[in-house]
């Protein structure tokens, strides 16, 4: 109903999100990044602003990487980043790779938020 114009906003609750999978490979228990596929589909349909809120034990490292340069998709990852959960240290690995204050790159800077 949002796409037809009858409603102005929408919310999708998606499981499994596939948040660890990148554009080129699976990771952890994720083969496909279902949330990223959905967001990319919405972009192709003409949606200009998309927000992904990922609440998980793990950082949404794959989703964050896919959209880190894209200002039309706000990725907010709320995660624990504990070394006791499989796959281990995903939050720490993402922070180590990108820097603890990573907020996106280029035009996407400020549209990638990681909170642990």
Order of alpha helices (4+ residues) and beta strands (2+ residues): alpha-beta-alpha-beta-alpha-beta
